[in-house]
């Protein structure tokens, strides 16, 4: 275990004594927890006065960080890009370079420790390998997110809101992701805007618009002119420029509106799985 974690055996003993790992059933994720434990135990935050060589009880922030490491390694989102960010205030995990960059930007004025647990896990020797999710669930989600140019977390939020099925992804999900990225976080006038977390749902009007997008993609009249018009109260689908003009003139009145060019997106989006590498193993 110490060899796999690339640490002194005292860190393994310490982790077991602290109850951070079960000494009778050590697995791959325990290797990463022990490596993280050895690293975090030597961290001295700005303003602290202590000898990092002194032994001491694991601090609360360290336990929270190590729990986050374990949760991150057992998440269906886990991949070589997975990172745990630890600070005295807590810890969070990110699973894509985009989310990592966003978190780093938000915490640019704070001291944060980066633990690249995904790359550590990918390099684990036998018999401690961590089995990532199967291709149809794990790799396909990254393929679709990459094709849409959106964070993987957005796709998982869609799944949590029952707006997509991670086990049956297709080109349509690329379009829905683009629409979600366009709508998420929009604040209408006279409406209180609340920032949603990575795993929270969508506003009612966003969900309605995304459902309209999916319906438009399967409509027999789908064309390059198909659009979904999202307002705070309703989502409308038009398939021709004439229908769009009529609705805008006769029914929109003075409401704000967001146009999603669903037909053009569908026309310009190729099947992301055609060029995907086959699953390994």
N, C-alpha and C positions, 0 to 999 in steps of 0.2 A: 504493500500500500504506500509506504513512504517513497519507494523507488518510483512508482507510477505517478505520485504527486510531486516528485522532485523536491522533497523536503526532508529535514532531519526527522528521525523516528519520534523525537520528543513531541513534534506537532501532532502526530497520529495519536500518541498517548494522551496529550492534552485535549484533543477534540473528543476522544472517547470519555475521558473523565468529566468533561464539561457537558456531556450528553448531546453533543452536536452530531455525532454519528453513532451507529450501533456496532460495537466491536464484533458482534457475533454474526453479522450479515453485511459485510462491506461490499458495495457495488461501485459502478463507474461514477455515479453522481457524488458518492462519498469522497472519491479522489479529488474532485473539483472543489467540494466543500472544504476539505482539509487544506488544499493549496490556497484557497481564498482565506481560510482561517489563519494560516501561517503568515500571509501577506498583511492582512488587516490588523493582526495583533501587534505588528511593529509600526503601525501608523501613529505618528504624533501630530496632532492638529496644531495649527498656529495658535499661540497663546498658552499651550499646555506646558507644564514643567514636570517632566518625568524622564527617567532613564528608560529607553525602549527595551533594554535588556532585562528590566525588572519583571518578574512574573506577577501576574495579577488576574483577577477574575474577569471573564469576558464581559465587556460592557454591553449595555442594551442596544446601542447603535450597531455593534458588531453582530449581535444575535439576529437583529432585524435584517442586516445585510446578508447573512448566511442563509436565513430562511428565504430571502429573495433569490439567492443563488439556486437553492434547491427547487423553488417554484419555477424559476426560469428554465431549468434543465428538464423539468417534467412537463413543460407547456407544449402543446401541439405546434406552437410557432417556433420552437427551438431550431436553430440552424447555426452554421459557423459564424454568422454575423451577430449572434446574441451577445449582449453586453449587460453587465450589472454595474450600476453607478451607485457608489456608496458615499454617504456623507454623515455628519453628526446628526442631521435632522431626519435621516431615513435612507431608504434605498429604492431604486426603481430599475426595471429591466427594459431594454429595447431589443428588437429583433431584426431591424433593418438599418442600413446605413443612413437612410433618410430620417428615421426616428432618432437615431443616435446623434446626428448632426443637429436636429431640432432641440434635443435635450441639452446638448453641449452649449448651444447658443443661449438657451434660457438660463443656464447656470454659469455664464461666463464670469460673473462676479463672485462666485463661491468656490471653495476648495472641495473638489470631488475626486474620488478614487474610481478609476475605470478598471473593471475586471473583465477581460475578454473571455468569458466562460465558454462561449460557443466554439471558439478556435481551440481552447484547451481541451474541450470534450472531443472535438474532431481528431485530435492527435493522441487520444488515449491508447495505450498498448493493450494487447490481449492479456487477460480476459475481461478488461474493464470497459470495453467499448459501450457507448450509449447508443441504443437503437433509436434513430429518429423515426418520425412517422413515415408511413409508406408513401410511395410516389403519388398515388391518386389523391392523397390529402395534403401532403406537405409540399412536394415539388410543384404541383400544379398551381397551388395558391401563389407561389412566388412567380411562376410564369405569367399568370394573369395580372398580378400586381405590377410586374415589370412592364408588361404590354400596355397597361393603362397609365403608367408613369405615376403611380400613387403608392403610399406606404402600405405595407402588408397589414398593418393594424386596421386600416380602413376597411379592407375586405373582411376581416374578422368581425368588425362592428356590423357590417351588413349581414353576416351570418347570424350574429346574436339577435338581430332584429328580424330574423326570418325573411330577409330580402334576397338571400342567395343560399345555395346549397354547396358547401365546400367539396362535397364528394361528386358533384356533377357540374363542374365548371365548363364554360364554353366561351365563344367569342362574345356572346350577349353579356356575359358578366364583365368583360372589358368595358363595354359601353356603359353599363350600369355604374361601374366604378368611376368612370369619367364624369358621369352625371352627379354622383355622390360628392366627388371632390369639388364640383362646381357649386353645389348647393350648401354643403356643410359649413356652418359658421356664418351664413348670410343673416343679417339682422334687418328686418323691415322697419320702416318708420312707425312709431307708436307701438313698437313691440320690444319688450325687454329681452336683451340678448344674454344668454348664458353659455359660457364655454363648456363643451362636453368633453369628458375624458376619453382616453383611448378605447375603453370598452363599454362606453355608454351608448344609448340609443340615439335616434334621430328625432327631430321635431316632427310633429304630425304632418305638416305640409310637405316636409322633405320626403317622408315615407310615401305619401300619396303620389308625389311627383316621380319617385323611383319606381313605384308600381306601374305608373302610366308609361314610363320608359320601357319596362319589360313587356307590357302589353303591346306597345307600338312596334316593338321588334318582331313580334310574331303575327302582326296584322297583315292580311293579304295585300293591302294597299301601300305597304311600306315602300318608300322611294327615297331618292336622294334629297327630296324636299320635305320629308317627314320631320316635324318638330314637336317637342313637348314644351308647352308654355306653363311655367310654374308661377303661381301667385300665392299670397298668404292664405287664400281660401279654397282654391281649386286648381287642378292640373288638367290642361286641355291638350289633346293631340290633334294635329292637322297633318295632312299628307300631301297637300298641294299648295302652291303659292296663293291660289285663289281663295282656298278655305282659310288660310292664315290671315289674308287681308280682310276677309269678311268678318272673322272673329275679332280681330284687332279693332276694326271700325265699329262694329255693331254691339259687341259685348264687353270688351275690356274696360271701356270708359276711362276713368282716371286711376285705375289700379296699377301698382308697380308690377312688373313681370320680368321673369328670367327665361330666355329662350335657350333650349337645349337642342342643338342640331343633330338629333339622333340619327336621321337618315344619312347625313354626310359622314358622321362618325362610322356608321355601319359600312358605308361604301368604301371608306379609306382604311378600315381595320381588317387585316388579314387574320386568319386562324393562328393564334399564338402557339398552338401545339404542333403545327406542321414541321417547324424547324427545331422543336425542342429535342434535347438529347434523350434517348431512352433511359428508363430507370436502370440503376445498377444494383445487382444483388438479388 
